């Protein structure tokens, strides 16, 4: 069964700053916001860098582009930006978070015309999942202090990474610069010092946003705002006379029941349409689970011009927002050898992964004697270099070796 085709190559190019990624106007009868886009990668791009620039999670850009290397994609490769979303089946009030899509939606305005703000999120792991249900924002805090829960402190102690009882605001604080405390005790919507974890099951149950996204959400969210957390891997929505289906890989033990709900909803929609549901296309969408809305049924003919749902080409940004910068080499500084390998692509991949740790550990690839060395640094003193060795071991299971400064004679 063939893959779903979503866009021709000959569509015109748009400046990237004109492409909306966070704020959309929503008509009362619509369920779909945004527009699929494409961009051509340039040298040294990574998918996490592209994802962050366009306010996408790594899950979204990865599943929309199967087969593309996350860390070392090919120069000139054309990738999809899945900037089109079906809204969760939930009351359009306050904040709604869909765990299956790893995306937060905030609704502003009245019942006739709403503004929808949306951001990708990181969610809880399988061991410590994010709870579902109805909550509200209990309080807000800029530059929060993180009081380390006993269970998390114990996990770190077992890994040889003991934590203090609390961590003050700053680059080491995993809550980032802003936090919304939820009415369910112990759970927050907050920023992060690990931006490349957005779009992953990587938290201890909290909802995590990019630093720039939590700043916007924090400013626009008053205390007492309702928060609804749902798990909907299969989303159905209508826009411009078309019915769309968006499928995500279900979270643990949620697939069968959610699939049953989806088919029941499609059956009701089909009854009201003069056209027949494209069941082969539905199956392709479900099998691929790429997280992009695909039209599966036409419910009416449009008179006059409707919205243009064609995917569009986006010009590559001059500079990718948040892309890690690597300081220049300084012979008088300390460094750490993280890896040495024969394959250049493997070395570049390791360096990219290290560069995207949070806080960043600068890493680069240096060729030497037909092999490739992954070097981290520069570090101003031996203490910071040893801290990097510790983090490489705990976070990535990499055994780093200290490289001393070159002393002037």
C-alpha positions in Angstrom: 0.0 0.0 0.0 1.5 3.3 -1.1 2.4 6.3 1.1 0.2 9.3 1.4 1.4 12.2 -0.9 0.9 15.6 0.7 2.6 18.2 -1.6 4.0 18.8 -5.0 7.6 20.1 -5.4 6.7 23.1 -7.6 4.9 25.1 -4.9 6.2 28.7 -4.4 8.7 29.6 -1.7 7.8 31.7 1.3 10.1 33.7 3.7 10.3 31.6 6.9 9.2 34.6 9.1 5.8 34.6 7.4 5.1 31.0 8.4 3.0 30.9 11.5 3.9 28.2 14.0 2.3 29.3 17.4 -0.8 31.4 16.9 -3.8 30.8 14.7 -7.3 32.1 14.2 -10.0 29.4 14.3 -13.5 29.7 12.8 -16.3 28.1 14.9 -16.9 25.3 12.4 -13.2 24.3 12.0 -11.1 21.7 13.8 -7.8 22.1 11.9 -5.2 24.8 12.2 -2.0 25.6 10.3 -0.4 24.4 7.1 2.1 21.8 6.1 5.4 23.2 4.9 8.7 22.0 3.5 12.3 23.3 3.8 15.6 22.3 2.3 18.3 21.5 4.8 21.7 23.2 4.7 25.1 22.0 5.9 25.4 21.2 9.6 21.6 21.3 10.1 20.1 18.8 12.6 16.4 18.0 12.9 16.3 19.2 16.5 17.6 22.6 15.4 15.0 22.8 12.6 12.3 21.6 15.0 13.1 24.2 17.6 13.2 27.1 15.1 9.7 26.2 13.9 8.3 25.4 17.4 8.0 21.6 16.6 8.9 18.7 18.9 11.6 16.2 17.8 8.8 13.5 17.7 6.8 15.6 15.2 9.6 16.3 12.8 11.1 12.8 13.1 7.8 10.9 12.4 6.9 13.2 9.6 10.2 12.5 7.9 10.8 8.7 8.2 14.3 7.6 7.1 15.9 11.0 7.7 19.0 11.0 10.0 18.1 13.0 13.0 21.6 14.2 13.8 23.4 14.1 10.4 20.8 14.6 7.6 22.0 15.2 4.1 22.8 18.7 2.9 20.0 19.8 0.5 17.5 17.2 1.8 13.9 18.3 1.6 12.0 17.7 4.8 8.4 18.3 5.9 7.5 20.8 8.7 4.3 19.4 10.1 2.8 22.7 11.1 -0.8 21.6 10.6 -2.7 20.3 13.6 -6.1 18.8 14.4 -7.4 20.1 17.7 -8.1 17.6 20.5 -11.7 16.5 21.1 -12.1 18.5 24.3 -13.8 21.8 25.4 -12.0 24.8 23.8 -11.3 26.6 27.0 -8.1 27.4 28.7 -5.3 24.9 28.1 -5.7 21.4 26.5 -2.7 19.1 26.3 -2.8 16.0 24.1 -0.2 13.5 25.4 -0.3 11.3 22.3 0.6 14.3 20.0 2.9 15.8 22.7 1.3 19.2 22.0 -0.3 21.9 24.1 -3.2 24.1 22.8 -4.3 27.3 24.5 -7.7 28.9 23.6 -8.4 32.6 23.8 -11.5 34.5 22.6 -15.2 33.7 22.2 -17.2 30.8 20.8 -17.5 32.4 17.3 -13.9 33.2 16.7 -11.1 31.7 18.8 -7.3 32.4 18.8 -5.4 29.1 19.3 -1.9 29.2 20.6 0.0 25.9 20.4 3.4 24.6 21.5 5.2 21.2 21.4 5.9 19.6 24.8 7.9 17.0 26.5 5.9 14.6 28.7 6.4 12.0 31.4 8.2 8.7 30.9 6.5 5.3 30.9 7.7 4.9 34.5 6.5 8.3 35.6 3.7 9.2 33.2 2.0 12.6 33.0 -1.5 12.3 34.7 -4.6 12.9 32.7 -7.7 14.7 33.8 -9.1 18.2 34.7 -6.9 20.6 36.6 -6.2 24.3 36.7 -3.2 26.7 37.1 -2.8 27.0 40.9 0.0 29.6 40.9 2.8 31.0 38.7 6.5 31.6 39.3 9.2 33.3 37.3 12.7 32.0 38.0 11.4 29.2 40.2 13.5 27.2 42.6 13.3 23.4 42.1 12.8 21.5 45.3 14.0 18.0 44.4 11.4 15.3 45.1 12.8 12.4 47.1 12.1 9.8 44.4 14.1 11.8 41.8 16.9 12.4 44.3 17.1 8.6 44.9 17.3 7.9 41.1 20.2 10.3 40.7 21.9 8.9 43.8 21.8 5.4 42.3 23.4 6.8 39.1 26.2 8.4 41.1 24.8 11.9 40.5 23.6 13.1 43.9 21.5 16.2 43.9 21.1 18.9 46.5 17.7 19.3 48.2 16.9 22.3 46.0 18.4 24.0 42.9 18.2 27.8 42.6 17.3 29.6 39.4 20.1 29.4 36.7 21.4 27.2 33.9 21.4 24.0 36.1 17.7 24.4 37.0 15.6 21.9 35.0 12.5 24.0 35.5 13.9 26.8 33.3 12.9 30.4 33.8 9.1 30.0 34.2 6.7 27.6 35.8 2.9 27.1 36.1 2.0 25.0 39.1 -1.0 22.8 38.6 -3.7 22.0 41.1 -2.6 18.4 41.0 0.1 18.5 43.5 3.7 17.9 42.3 2.9 18.6 38.6 4.0 21.7 36.6 4.0 23.2 33.2 7.6 24.6 33.0 10.6 25.5 30.8 13.7 23.5 30.5 17.5 23.6 30.3 17.3 20.6 27.9 15.6 22.0 24.8 16.3 18.9 22.7 14.0 16.9 25.0 10.9 18.6 23.7 8.8 16.1 21.9 10.1 13.2 24.0 8.9 11.1 26.9 11.6 12.5 29.1 10.1 14.2 32.2 9.1 12.9 35.6 5.5 13.6 34.8 5.6 17.4 34.3 4.9 19.2 31.0 8.1 20.7 29.6 8.3 23.5 26.9 11.0 25.3 25.0 12.3 28.3 26.9 10.9 30.8 24.4 7.5 29.0 24.3 7.0 28.8 28.1 7.8 32.6 28.2 4.9 33.3 25.9 2.6 30.8 27.7 3.5 32.2 31.1 2.6 35.8 30.1 -0.7 34.8 28.5 -2.0 32.4 31.2 -3.7 33.8 34.3 -4.0 31.9 37.6 -7.1 29.6 37.7 -6.9 28.8 34.0 -8.4 25.4 33.4 -6.0 22.7 32.2 -7.3 19.5 30.5 -4.8 16.7 29.8 -6.0 14.0 27.3 -4.6 11.1 25.4 -5.9 11.1 21.8 -3.7 9.3 19.3 -6.4 9.4 16.6 -7.8 12.9 15.7 -10.6 13.7 13.3 -11.3 17.3 12.2 -13.0 19.3 9.4 -11.9 22.3 7.5 -12.8 23.8 4.1 -15.2 21.0 3.2 -12.8 18.2 4.0 -12.6 15.6 6.8 -9.0 15.0 8.0 -7.5 12.2 10.0 -4.3 12.6 12.1 -2.7 9.5 13.6 0.1 9.2 16.2 1.7 6.1 17.7 -0.5 5.4 20.8 0.9 5.6 24.2 1.0 2.4 26.3 -2.3 0.4 26.4 -4.4 3.1 24.8 -4.5 2.1 21.1 -7.5 -0.3 20.9 -10.0 1.8 22.8 -9.1 5.0 21.0 -9.2 3.3 17.6 -12.8 2.1 18.4 -13.8 5.7 19.2 -12.2 7.0 16.0 -14.1 4.5 13.8 -17.4 5.3 15.5 -16.9 9.0 14.9 -16.0 8.5 11.2 -19.1 6.4 10.8 -21.3 9.2 12.1 -19.6 11.7 9.8 -19.9 9.5 6.8 -23.7 9.2 7.3 -24.0 12.9 6.8 -21.9 13.0 3.6 -22.9 12.3 0.0 -19.4 10.9 -0.6 -17.8 7.6 0.6 -15.0 7.4 3.1 -11.7 6.4 1.5 -11.0 3.4 3.7 -7.7 2.5 2.0 -6.4 6.0 2.8 -7.6 5.7 6.4 -5.6 2.5 6.7 -2.5 4.1 5.2 -2.7 7.0 7.7 -3.1 4.6 10.6 -0.2 2.4 9.5 2.2 5.3 8.9 1.2 7.3 12.0 3.1 10.3 10.8 1.2 12.8 12.9 0.0 14.9 10.0 -3.6 15.6 9.0 -4.6 13.9 5.8 -7.9 14.4 4.0 -10.0 11.2 3.9 -13.5 12.4 3.0 -15.1 15.3 1.2 -18.3 16.4 2.9 -19.5 19.2 0.7 -18.6 21.2 -2.4 -17.2 24.6 -1.9 -18.7 27.5 -3.8 -16.1 30.2 -4.6 -12.6 30.2 -3.2 -11.8 28.3 -0.1 -8.7 28.2 2.1 -5.6 26.9 0.3 -4.6 23.7 2.1 -1.7 22.9 -0.2 1.7 22.5 1.5 4.2 25.3 0.8 7.9 25.7 0.5 9.7 27.7 3.1 13.0 29.5 2.6 15.8 28.3 4.9 16.3 30.6 7.9 19.4 32.8 7.8 20.1 31.6 11.4 18.4 28.8 13.3 17.1 30.0 16.6 18.6 28.2 19.6 21.1 26.3 17.5 24.1 25.4 19.7 27.2 27.5 19.0 30.7 26.0 19.3 33.4 28.3 20.7 36.7 28.6 18.9 39.6 26.3 19.8 41.9 27.7 22.5 45.2 25.9 23.0 45.5 27.1 26.5 42.1 25.6 27.6 41.1 22.1 28.8 39.3 19.6 26.6 37.8 16.2 26.8 38.2 13.4 24.2 34.7 11.9 24.0 35.2 9.4 21.1 37.6 8.4 18.4 36.2 6.5 15.4 36.9 5.6 11.8 33.6 6.7 10.3 33.1 10.5 9.9 29.3 10.4 9.9 29.4 8.4 13.2 31.7 11.0 14.7 29.5 13.9 13.5 26.5 12.2 15.0 28.1 11.7 18.4 29.3 15.4 18.4 25.8 16.6 17.5 24.2 14.6 20.3 26.7 15.9 22.8 26.2 19.5 21.6 22.5 19.2 22.3 22.8 18.1 25.9 21.4 20.6 28.4 23.2 22.7 29.5 25.3 22.4 26.3 28.6 20.6 26.2 30.4 22.1 23.2 31.7 19.3 20.9 33.4 19.2 17.5 35.0 16.6 15.2 38.7 16.8 14.4 40.3 14.5 11.8 43.7 12.9 12.7 45.6 10.0 11.1 42.7 8.6 9.1 40.3 8.7 12.1 37.9 11.2 13.6 38.1 12.5 17.2 35.1 14.0 19.0 36.5 16.7 21.3 34.4 18.6 23.8 35.3 22.0 25.2 37.0 24.5 25.6 36.8 24.5 29.4 38.4 27.3 31.4 39.7 25.0 34.2 40.1 21.4 35.1 37.1 21.3 37.3 34.7 22.2 34.4 36.4 19.6 32.2 35.9 16.9 34.9 32.3 18.0 35.3 31.9 17.4 31.6 33.4 13.9 31.9 30.9 13.1 34.6 28.0 14.3 32.6 29.1 12.4 29.5 29.2 9.2 31.6 25.9 9.7 33.4 23.9 11.1 30.5 25.4 9.3 27.5 27.5 6.4 29.0 30.6 7.9 27.3 34.0 7.5 28.9 35.7 10.9 28.3 39.4 11.4 28.7 41.0 14.6 29.9 43.1 16.6 27.5 45.5 19.1 29.2 46.2 22.6 27.8 49.1 23.2 25.6 51.6 25.0 27.7 53.6 27.8 26.2 57.4 27.3 26.4 
